[in-house]
């Protein structure tokens, strides 16, 4: 699984990619896209809209099963969520200072063969330019069979 930016500095092996994706998403074979809900709606209260919105780019520390991985995610005003380097889904507000996001990320072999996907589902709490989240990451094989599920925790810093 892969939840980190692929900047071309090095090629990741499928095992590393699978491990990183598991950090944020349990390994299963089902789509995780969700509707944006009120993703772009402003938050009540003067001067609070920007502080309470996850819109923008975030540097992540993704932790699961005793390992931590770096990743980058982008949330758009319209409710789309992207993992920089691959993977997309949706985010939506879940109350004051809270939001959820779901992202599906494909896994590829070094030869470009489809190996499966990782599905990330996280509930987040936003405080200023930092958010923390937790949820399940599921890994699915190429036949869309769930092969692994892990609890994952993220810490995001606006970048």
VOBADREN-254204 format. One record per residue (C-alpha): z, y, x negated; residue number from 0. Coordinates in Angstrom, 2 decimals. Layout:
N
ATOM      pz      py      px  nr
ATOM       Z       Y       X NUM
...
% end
This chain:
159
ATOM      pz      py      px  nr
ATOM    0.00    0.00    0.00   0
ATOM   -0.71    3.48   -1.16   1
ATOM    1.08    6.65   -0.14   2
ATOM    0.42    8.66   -3.20   3
ATOM   -2.35   11.00   -4.14   4
ATOM   -5.21    9.43   -6.04   5
ATOM   -6.08   12.11   -8.55   6
ATOM   -8.41    9.96  -10.58   7
ATOM   -6.00    9.76  -13.51   8
ATOM   -5.60    6.03  -13.13   9
ATOM   -6.76    3.25  -10.89  10
ATOM   -4.11    1.55   -8.80  11
ATOM   -4.04   -2.18   -8.36  12
ATOM   -3.85   -3.58   -4.82  13
ATOM   -0.23   -4.62   -5.44  14
ATOM    0.82   -1.09   -6.44  15
ATOM   -1.11    0.38   -3.55  16
ATOM    0.49   -2.09   -1.15  17
ATOM    3.97   -1.37   -2.47  18
ATOM    3.58    2.38   -2.16  19
ATOM    2.27    2.12    1.38  20
ATOM    5.17   -0.09    2.35  21
ATOM    7.45    2.68    1.27  22
ATOM    6.29    4.77    4.13  23
ATOM    4.81    2.27    6.49  24
ATOM    5.64   -1.31    7.42  25
ATOM    2.88   -3.73    6.60  26
ATOM    1.21   -4.79    9.84  27
ATOM   -2.24   -4.91   11.43  28
ATOM   -2.05   -2.52   14.35  29
ATOM   -3.29    1.03   14.61  30
ATOM   -0.60    3.70   14.55  31
ATOM   -2.43    6.82   15.67  32
ATOM   -0.53    8.94   18.17  33
ATOM   -1.40   11.94   20.27  34
ATOM   -0.41   15.30   18.79  35
ATOM    1.67   16.29   21.80  36
ATOM    2.90   19.79   21.01  37
ATOM    1.91   19.62   17.36  38
ATOM    0.55   23.15   17.23  39
ATOM    2.97   24.74   19.70  40
ATOM    5.23   27.46   18.32  41
ATOM    8.97   26.91   18.22  42
ATOM   11.09   29.25   20.33  43
ATOM   12.97   31.97   18.52  44
ATOM   11.73   34.92   16.50  45
ATOM   10.84   34.09   12.93  46
ATOM   11.44   30.36   13.37  47
ATOM    7.89   29.09   13.94  48
ATOM    6.94   28.77   10.27  49
ATOM   10.31   27.39    9.17  50
ATOM   10.35   24.75   11.92  51
ATOM    6.76   23.59   11.46  52
ATOM    5.65   20.83    9.09  53
ATOM    2.12   22.31    8.91  54
ATOM    1.00   22.38    5.29  55
ATOM    1.04   20.24    2.15  56
ATOM    4.11   18.24    1.09  57
ATOM    5.07   16.42   -2.09  58
ATOM    6.85   13.22   -1.07  59
ATOM    9.30   10.83   -2.63  60
ATOM    8.87    7.58   -0.69  61
ATOM   11.65    5.02   -1.09  62
ATOM   11.89    1.42    0.06  63
ATOM   13.42   -1.79   -1.23  64
ATOM   14.97    0.00   -4.21  65
ATOM   11.72    1.61   -5.42  66
ATOM   10.56    5.23   -5.20  67
ATOM    6.95    6.41   -5.22  68
ATOM    5.32    9.83   -5.30  69
ATOM    2.88   10.76   -2.57  70
ATOM    1.33   13.84   -0.98  71
ATOM    0.83   14.43    2.72  72
ATOM   -0.89   17.22    4.66  73
ATOM   -0.03   18.15    8.27  74
ATOM   -2.57   20.27   10.17  75
ATOM   -1.87   22.76   13.00  76
ATOM   -3.79   20.49   15.42  77
ATOM   -1.55   17.46   14.85  78
ATOM   -3.49   15.51   12.22  79
ATOM   -1.63   13.98    9.26  80
ATOM   -3.36   12.94    6.03  81
ATOM   -2.14   11.11    2.97  82
ATOM   -3.91   12.83    0.10  83
ATOM   -6.10   10.15   -1.45  84
ATOM   -6.55    8.09    1.74  85
ATOM   -5.03    7.47    5.15  86
ATOM   -4.84    9.52    8.33  87
ATOM   -2.99    9.71   11.60  88
ATOM   -1.09   12.13   13.82  89
ATOM    2.13   14.12   13.85  90
ATOM    3.97   15.69   16.79  91
ATOM    7.08   17.74   17.45  92
ATOM   10.16   15.83   18.58  93
ATOM   12.56   18.71   19.23  94
ATOM   13.93   21.66   17.28  95
ATOM   13.45   20.96   13.58  96
ATOM   12.27   17.41   14.23  97
ATOM    8.87   15.74   14.19  98
ATOM    7.33   12.29   13.98  99
ATOM    4.27   11.09   12.16 100
ATOM    2.17    7.94   12.11 101
ATOM   -0.42    7.27    9.46 102
ATOM   -2.68    4.26    8.85 103
ATOM   -3.80    3.77    5.27 104
ATOM   -6.49    1.26    4.25 105
ATOM   -6.00   -0.98    1.22 106
ATOM   -8.99   -1.74   -1.00 107
ATOM   -9.50   -4.11   -3.91 108
ATOM  -10.75   -2.76   -7.23 109
ATOM  -14.19   -4.04   -6.18 110
ATOM  -14.05   -2.06   -2.93 111
ATOM  -13.31   -4.98   -0.59 112
ATOM  -11.12   -4.22    2.41 113
ATOM   -7.74   -5.94    1.98 114
ATOM   -5.98   -4.62    5.07 115
ATOM   -3.93   -1.59    5.97 116
ATOM   -0.48   -0.12    6.00 117
ATOM    0.86    1.55    9.10 118
ATOM    3.56    4.19    8.57 119
ATOM    5.82    5.42   11.38 120
ATOM    8.42    8.05   10.47 121
ATOM   10.90   10.29   12.30 122
ATOM   11.63   13.47   10.35 123
ATOM   14.15   16.30   10.23 124
ATOM   12.87   19.60    8.83 125
ATOM   15.17   22.10    7.13 126
ATOM   13.41   25.06    5.54 127
ATOM   10.92   23.79    2.96 128
ATOM   12.30   20.23    2.91 129
ATOM   12.18   17.30    5.30 130
ATOM   13.75   13.88    5.29 131
ATOM   12.41   11.01    7.31 132
ATOM   12.88    7.32    7.90 133
ATOM   10.99    4.63    9.68 134
ATOM    9.12    1.39    9.29 135
ATOM    6.04    0.63    7.26 136
ATOM    3.97   -2.38    8.23 137
ATOM    1.33   -4.10    6.17 138
ATOM   -1.56   -5.92    7.79 139
ATOM   -4.09   -8.17    6.08 140
ATOM   -7.88   -7.90    6.47 141
ATOM   -7.66  -10.03    9.65 142
ATOM   -5.16   -7.54   11.13 143
ATOM   -2.26   -9.98   10.84 144
ATOM    1.14   -8.45   10.12 145
ATOM    2.25   -9.66    6.69 146
ATOM    5.23   -7.43    5.86 147
ATOM    7.57   -4.83    7.34 148
ATOM    9.99   -2.60    5.45 149
ATOM   12.36    0.26    6.23 150
ATOM   11.22    3.36    4.32 151
ATOM   12.73    6.80    3.65 152
ATOM   10.83    9.92    2.62 153
ATOM   11.90   13.25    1.19 154
ATOM    9.24   15.94    1.40 155
ATOM    9.12   19.30   -0.37 156
ATOM    6.55   21.93    0.61 157
ATOM    3.98   22.23   -2.17 158
% end
